[in-house]
Amino acid sequence: MGNSGIKKRLDYLWSALIRNRARDCCEKCGAYGVQAHHIYSRRIECIRWSLLNGIALCPRCHTQSSVFSAHLTPDLFMEWLEQDRPQELEELRDIKRLNEKLYLGDLELLEKKFKIIHNTPCF
């Protein structure tokens, strides 16, 4: 499997785990039907698939609301995260600072978690 294929599998597994962890409820407002959002850009590969770097948000809290959304009001979003989960955010920042690149190790870890939750193979 090439690098591109590994990344796609990791993205899929990461998203499924983030949404499952939140039980399909927005972690900000509690609405059902969520999308997985990267707290720090997915371009930062050392934390791209870290479960600490993900939060489940409804479409409104993710991208649609000009009052509060991760994409339209990023400063408010980060301010809320600082108050809501300061320890997790600090741990994520520490990992980001280390700048460790992981691919196959991440894939194996996420696949194990996916299999445990869903009791099925990933693909």
PyMOL CGO cylinders between C-alpha atoms (Angstrom):
from pymol import cmd
from pymol.cgo import CYLINDER

trace = [
    CYLINDER, 0.00, 0.00, 0.00, 1.41, 3.37, -1.00, 0.3, 1, 1, 1, 1, 1, 1,
    CYLINDER, 1.41, 3.37, -1.00, 1.65, 6.46, 1.16, 0.3, 1, 1, 1, 1, 1, 1,
    CYLINDER, 1.65, 6.46, 1.16, -1.58, 7.84, -0.30, 0.3, 1, 1, 1, 1, 1, 1,
    CYLINDER, -1.58, 7.84, -0.30, -3.49, 4.66, 0.51, 0.3, 1, 1, 1, 1, 1, 1,
    CYLINDER, -3.49, 4.66, 0.51, -2.19, 4.62, 4.08, 0.3, 1, 1, 1, 1, 1, 1,
    CYLINDER, -2.19, 4.62, 4.08, -3.18, 8.26, 4.57, 0.3, 1, 1, 1, 1, 1, 1,
    CYLINDER, -3.18, 8.26, 4.57, -6.70, 7.63, 3.27, 0.3, 1, 1, 1, 1, 1, 1,
    CYLINDER, -6.70, 7.63, 3.27, -7.17, 4.67, 5.61, 0.3, 1, 1, 1, 1, 1, 1,
    CYLINDER, -7.17, 4.67, 5.61, -5.83, 6.67, 8.54, 0.3, 1, 1, 1, 1, 1, 1,
    CYLINDER, -5.83, 6.67, 8.54, -8.17, 9.59, 7.72, 0.3, 1, 1, 1, 1, 1, 1,
    CYLINDER, -8.17, 9.59, 7.72, -11.16, 7.26, 7.53, 0.3, 1, 1, 1, 1, 1, 1,
    CYLINDER, -11.16, 7.26, 7.53, -10.33, 5.46, 10.79, 0.3, 1, 1, 1, 1, 1, 1,
    CYLINDER, -10.33, 5.46, 10.79, -9.51, 8.69, 12.62, 0.3, 1, 1, 1, 1, 1, 1,
    CYLINDER, -9.51, 8.69, 12.62, -12.81, 10.26, 11.60, 0.3, 1, 1, 1, 1, 1, 1,
    CYLINDER, -12.81, 10.26, 11.60, -14.81, 7.17, 12.56, 0.3, 1, 1, 1, 1, 1, 1,
    CYLINDER, -14.81, 7.17, 12.56, -13.15, 7.01, 15.98, 0.3, 1, 1, 1, 1, 1, 1,
    CYLINDER, -13.15, 7.01, 15.98, -13.67, 10.71, 16.69, 0.3, 1, 1, 1, 1, 1, 1,
    CYLINDER, -13.67, 10.71, 16.69, -17.37, 10.49, 15.81, 0.3, 1, 1, 1, 1, 1, 1,
    CYLINDER, -17.37, 10.49, 15.81, -17.81, 7.22, 17.71, 0.3, 1, 1, 1, 1, 1, 1,
    CYLINDER, -17.81, 7.22, 17.71, -16.09, 8.57, 20.81, 0.3, 1, 1, 1, 1, 1, 1,
    CYLINDER, -16.09, 8.57, 20.81, -18.67, 11.39, 20.89, 0.3, 1, 1, 1, 1, 1, 1,
    CYLINDER, -18.67, 11.39, 20.89, -21.54, 8.96, 20.24, 0.3, 1, 1, 1, 1, 1, 1,
    CYLINDER, -21.54, 8.96, 20.24, -22.50, 11.03, 17.18, 0.3, 1, 1, 1, 1, 1, 1,
    CYLINDER, -22.50, 11.03, 17.18, -23.20, 14.09, 19.37, 0.3, 1, 1, 1, 1, 1, 1,
    CYLINDER, -23.20, 14.09, 19.37, -21.64, 17.52, 18.92, 0.3, 1, 1, 1, 1, 1, 1,
    CYLINDER, -21.64, 17.52, 18.92, -19.12, 18.07, 21.69, 0.3, 1, 1, 1, 1, 1, 1,
    CYLINDER, -19.12, 18.07, 21.69, -20.03, 21.77, 21.79, 0.3, 1, 1, 1, 1, 1, 1,
    CYLINDER, -20.03, 21.77, 21.79, -23.84, 21.91, 21.61, 0.3, 1, 1, 1, 1, 1, 1,
    CYLINDER, -23.84, 21.91, 21.61, -25.00, 18.28, 21.88, 0.3, 1, 1, 1, 1, 1, 1,
    CYLINDER, -25.00, 18.28, 21.88, -26.72, 18.12, 18.47, 0.3, 1, 1, 1, 1, 1, 1,
    CYLINDER, -26.72, 18.12, 18.47, -26.77, 14.78, 16.64, 0.3, 1, 1, 1, 1, 1, 1,
    CYLINDER, -26.77, 14.78, 16.64, -25.09, 14.14, 13.31, 0.3, 1, 1, 1, 1, 1, 1,
    CYLINDER, -25.09, 14.14, 13.31, -21.45, 15.13, 13.57, 0.3, 1, 1, 1, 1, 1, 1,
    CYLINDER, -21.45, 15.13, 13.57, -18.32, 15.62, 11.52, 0.3, 1, 1, 1, 1, 1, 1,
    CYLINDER, -18.32, 15.62, 11.52, -14.78, 15.04, 12.73, 0.3, 1, 1, 1, 1, 1, 1,
    CYLINDER, -14.78, 15.04, 12.73, -12.78, 18.25, 12.99, 0.3, 1, 1, 1, 1, 1, 1,
    CYLINDER, -12.78, 18.25, 12.99, -9.01, 18.59, 13.33, 0.3, 1, 1, 1, 1, 1, 1,
    CYLINDER, -9.01, 18.59, 13.33, -8.18, 21.00, 16.15, 0.3, 1, 1, 1, 1, 1, 1,
    CYLINDER, -8.18, 21.00, 16.15, -4.85, 21.74, 14.50, 0.3, 1, 1, 1, 1, 1, 1,
    CYLINDER, -4.85, 21.74, 14.50, -4.56, 21.50, 10.73, 0.3, 1, 1, 1, 1, 1, 1,
    CYLINDER, -4.56, 21.50, 10.73, -4.40, 18.05, 9.20, 0.3, 1, 1, 1, 1, 1, 1,
    CYLINDER, -4.40, 18.05, 9.20, -1.34, 19.31, 7.32, 0.3, 1, 1, 1, 1, 1, 1,
    CYLINDER, -1.34, 19.31, 7.32, 0.62, 18.90, 10.56, 0.3, 1, 1, 1, 1, 1, 1,
    CYLINDER, 0.62, 18.90, 10.56, 1.25, 15.21, 10.06, 0.3, 1, 1, 1, 1, 1, 1,
    CYLINDER, 1.25, 15.21, 10.06, 2.78, 14.54, 13.47, 0.3, 1, 1, 1, 1, 1, 1,
    CYLINDER, 2.78, 14.54, 13.47, -0.68, 15.06, 15.02, 0.3, 1, 1, 1, 1, 1, 1,
    CYLINDER, -0.68, 15.06, 15.02, -2.95, 14.50, 12.03, 0.3, 1, 1, 1, 1, 1, 1,
    CYLINDER, -2.95, 14.50, 12.03, -4.23, 11.17, 13.35, 0.3, 1, 1, 1, 1, 1, 1,
    CYLINDER, -4.23, 11.17, 13.35, -3.89, 11.80, 17.06, 0.3, 1, 1, 1, 1, 1, 1,
    CYLINDER, -3.89, 11.80, 17.06, -7.26, 11.32, 18.72, 0.3, 1, 1, 1, 1, 1, 1,
    CYLINDER, -7.26, 11.32, 18.72, -6.37, 14.32, 20.89, 0.3, 1, 1, 1, 1, 1, 1,
    CYLINDER, -6.37, 14.32, 20.89, -6.39, 16.41, 17.70, 0.3, 1, 1, 1, 1, 1, 1,
    CYLINDER, -6.39, 16.41, 17.70, -10.01, 15.59, 16.94, 0.3, 1, 1, 1, 1, 1, 1,
    CYLINDER, -10.01, 15.59, 16.94, -13.37, 16.81, 18.07, 0.3, 1, 1, 1, 1, 1, 1,
    CYLINDER, -13.37, 16.81, 18.07, -16.85, 15.85, 16.88, 0.3, 1, 1, 1, 1, 1, 1,
    CYLINDER, -16.85, 15.85, 16.88, -18.88, 18.88, 15.81, 0.3, 1, 1, 1, 1, 1, 1,
    CYLINDER, -18.88, 18.88, 15.81, -22.29, 19.27, 14.20, 0.3, 1, 1, 1, 1, 1, 1,
    CYLINDER, -22.29, 19.27, 14.20, -22.22, 21.05, 10.82, 0.3, 1, 1, 1, 1, 1, 1,
    CYLINDER, -22.22, 21.05, 10.82, -23.28, 24.30, 12.49, 0.3, 1, 1, 1, 1, 1, 1,
    CYLINDER, -23.28, 24.30, 12.49, -20.50, 24.28, 15.11, 0.3, 1, 1, 1, 1, 1, 1,
    CYLINDER, -20.50, 24.28, 15.11, -18.01, 22.97, 12.55, 0.3, 1, 1, 1, 1, 1, 1,
    CYLINDER, -18.01, 22.97, 12.55, -18.43, 25.29, 9.58, 0.3, 1, 1, 1, 1, 1, 1,
    CYLINDER, -18.43, 25.29, 9.58, -21.77, 27.09, 9.35, 0.3, 1, 1, 1, 1, 1, 1,
    CYLINDER, -21.77, 27.09, 9.35, -22.35, 29.47, 12.27, 0.3, 1, 1, 1, 1, 1, 1,
    CYLINDER, -22.35, 29.47, 12.27, -20.86, 32.95, 12.17, 0.3, 1, 1, 1, 1, 1, 1,
    CYLINDER, -20.86, 32.95, 12.17, -21.50, 33.17, 15.93, 0.3, 1, 1, 1, 1, 1, 1,
    CYLINDER, -21.50, 33.17, 15.93, -19.45, 30.08, 16.82, 0.3, 1, 1, 1, 1, 1, 1,
    CYLINDER, -19.45, 30.08, 16.82, -17.83, 27.59, 14.49, 0.3, 1, 1, 1, 1, 1, 1,
    CYLINDER, -17.83, 27.59, 14.49, -14.42, 26.03, 14.31, 0.3, 1, 1, 1, 1, 1, 1,
    CYLINDER, -14.42, 26.03, 14.31, -13.85, 27.38, 10.79, 0.3, 1, 1, 1, 1, 1, 1,
    CYLINDER, -13.85, 27.38, 10.79, -15.59, 30.77, 10.83, 0.3, 1, 1, 1, 1, 1, 1,
    CYLINDER, -15.59, 30.77, 10.83, -14.64, 31.86, 14.37, 0.3, 1, 1, 1, 1, 1, 1,
    CYLINDER, -14.64, 31.86, 14.37, -11.41, 29.95, 15.08, 0.3, 1, 1, 1, 1, 1, 1,
    CYLINDER, -11.41, 29.95, 15.08, -10.35, 32.26, 17.93, 0.3, 1, 1, 1, 1, 1, 1,
    CYLINDER, -10.35, 32.26, 17.93, -13.62, 31.63, 19.79, 0.3, 1, 1, 1, 1, 1, 1,
    CYLINDER, -13.62, 31.63, 19.79, -13.29, 27.92, 19.08, 0.3, 1, 1, 1, 1, 1, 1,
    CYLINDER, -13.29, 27.92, 19.08, -9.78, 27.76, 20.56, 0.3, 1, 1, 1, 1, 1, 1,
    CYLINDER, -9.78, 27.76, 20.56, -10.87, 29.90, 23.52, 0.3, 1, 1, 1, 1, 1, 1,
    CYLINDER, -10.87, 29.90, 23.52, -13.69, 27.43, 24.21, 0.3, 1, 1, 1, 1, 1, 1,
    CYLINDER, -13.69, 27.43, 24.21, -11.28, 24.48, 23.93, 0.3, 1, 1, 1, 1, 1, 1,
    CYLINDER, -11.28, 24.48, 23.93, -8.88, 26.16, 26.38, 0.3, 1, 1, 1, 1, 1, 1,
    CYLINDER, -8.88, 26.16, 26.38, -11.71, 26.34, 28.92, 0.3, 1, 1, 1, 1, 1, 1,
    CYLINDER, -11.71, 26.34, 28.92, -13.38, 23.01, 28.13, 0.3, 1, 1, 1, 1, 1, 1,
    CYLINDER, -13.38, 23.01, 28.13, -10.35, 20.72, 27.89, 0.3, 1, 1, 1, 1, 1, 1,
    CYLINDER, -10.35, 20.72, 27.89, -7.14, 22.49, 28.91, 0.3, 1, 1, 1, 1, 1, 1,
    CYLINDER, -7.14, 22.49, 28.91, -5.19, 19.33, 29.80, 0.3, 1, 1, 1, 1, 1, 1,
    CYLINDER, -5.19, 19.33, 29.80, -5.91, 17.58, 26.50, 0.3, 1, 1, 1, 1, 1, 1,
    CYLINDER, -5.91, 17.58, 26.50, -5.01, 20.72, 24.56, 0.3, 1, 1, 1, 1, 1, 1,
    CYLINDER, -5.01, 20.72, 24.56, -1.72, 21.06, 26.40, 0.3, 1, 1, 1, 1, 1, 1,
    CYLINDER, -1.72, 21.06, 26.40, -0.88, 17.40, 25.76, 0.3, 1, 1, 1, 1, 1, 1,
    CYLINDER, -0.88, 17.40, 25.76, -1.68, 17.91, 22.07, 0.3, 1, 1, 1, 1, 1, 1,
    CYLINDER, -1.68, 17.91, 22.07, 0.60, 20.94, 21.95, 0.3, 1, 1, 1, 1, 1, 1,
    CYLINDER, 0.60, 20.94, 21.95, 3.40, 18.92, 23.53, 0.3, 1, 1, 1, 1, 1, 1,
    CYLINDER, 3.40, 18.92, 23.53, 3.03, 16.19, 20.91, 0.3, 1, 1, 1, 1, 1, 1,
    CYLINDER, 3.03, 16.19, 20.91, 2.99, 18.84, 18.17, 0.3, 1, 1, 1, 1, 1, 1,
    CYLINDER, 2.99, 18.84, 18.17, 6.21, 20.31, 19.55, 0.3, 1, 1, 1, 1, 1, 1,
    CYLINDER, 6.21, 20.31, 19.55, 7.91, 16.92, 19.38, 0.3, 1, 1, 1, 1, 1, 1,
    CYLINDER, 7.91, 16.92, 19.38, 7.03, 16.80, 15.67, 0.3, 1, 1, 1, 1, 1, 1,
    CYLINDER, 7.03, 16.80, 15.67, 7.08, 13.00, 15.44, 0.3, 1, 1, 1, 1, 1, 1,
    CYLINDER, 7.08, 13.00, 15.44, 5.94, 11.58, 12.11, 0.3, 1, 1, 1, 1, 1, 1,
    CYLINDER, 5.94, 11.58, 12.11, 4.04, 8.35, 12.33, 0.3, 1, 1, 1, 1, 1, 1,
    CYLINDER, 4.04, 8.35, 12.33, 2.24, 6.41, 9.61, 0.3, 1, 1, 1, 1, 1, 1,
    CYLINDER, 2.24, 6.41, 9.61, 2.26, 2.67, 9.96, 0.3, 1, 1, 1, 1, 1, 1,
    CYLINDER, 2.26, 2.67, 9.96, 2.26, 2.81, 13.76, 0.3, 1, 1, 1, 1, 1, 1,
    CYLINDER, 2.26, 2.81, 13.76, -0.75, 5.13, 13.64, 0.3, 1, 1, 1, 1, 1, 1,
    CYLINDER, -0.75, 5.13, 13.64, -2.52, 2.87, 11.17, 0.3, 1, 1, 1, 1, 1, 1,
    CYLINDER, -2.52, 2.87, 11.17, -2.02, -0.22, 13.34, 0.3, 1, 1, 1, 1, 1, 1,
    CYLINDER, -2.02, -0.22, 13.34, -3.19, 1.61, 16.48, 0.3, 1, 1, 1, 1, 1, 1,
    CYLINDER, -3.19, 1.61, 16.48, -6.30, 3.09, 14.85, 0.3, 1, 1, 1, 1, 1, 1,
    CYLINDER, -6.30, 3.09, 14.85, -7.20, -0.22, 13.21, 0.3, 1, 1, 1, 1, 1, 1,
    CYLINDER, -7.20, -0.22, 13.21, -7.02, -1.97, 16.60, 0.3, 1, 1, 1, 1, 1, 1,
    CYLINDER, -7.02, -1.97, 16.60, -9.28, 0.66, 18.19, 0.3, 1, 1, 1, 1, 1, 1,
    CYLINDER, -9.28, 0.66, 18.19, -11.71, 0.48, 15.26, 0.3, 1, 1, 1, 1, 1, 1,
    CYLINDER, -11.71, 0.48, 15.26, -11.91, -3.34, 15.50, 0.3, 1, 1, 1, 1, 1, 1,
    CYLINDER, -11.91, -3.34, 15.50, -12.52, -3.18, 19.25, 0.3, 1, 1, 1, 1, 1, 1,
    CYLINDER, -12.52, -3.18, 19.25, -15.34, -0.65, 18.90, 0.3, 1, 1, 1, 1, 1, 1,
    CYLINDER, -15.34, -0.65, 18.90, -17.03, -2.15, 15.86, 0.3, 1, 1, 1, 1, 1, 1,
    CYLINDER, -17.03, -2.15, 15.86, -16.01, -5.78, 16.32, 0.3, 1, 1, 1, 1, 1, 1,
    CYLINDER, -16.01, -5.78, 16.32, -15.34, -5.95, 12.58, 0.3, 1, 1, 1, 1, 1, 1,
    CYLINDER, -15.34, -5.95, 12.58, -12.36, -5.62, 10.26, 0.3, 1, 1, 1, 1, 1, 1,
    CYLINDER, -12.36, -5.62, 10.26, -11.75, -2.13, 8.90, 0.3, 1, 1, 1, 1, 1, 1,
    CYLINDER, -11.75, -2.13, 8.90, -11.84, -2.99, 5.21, 0.3, 1, 1, 1, 1, 1, 1,
]
cmd.load_cgo(trace, "trace")
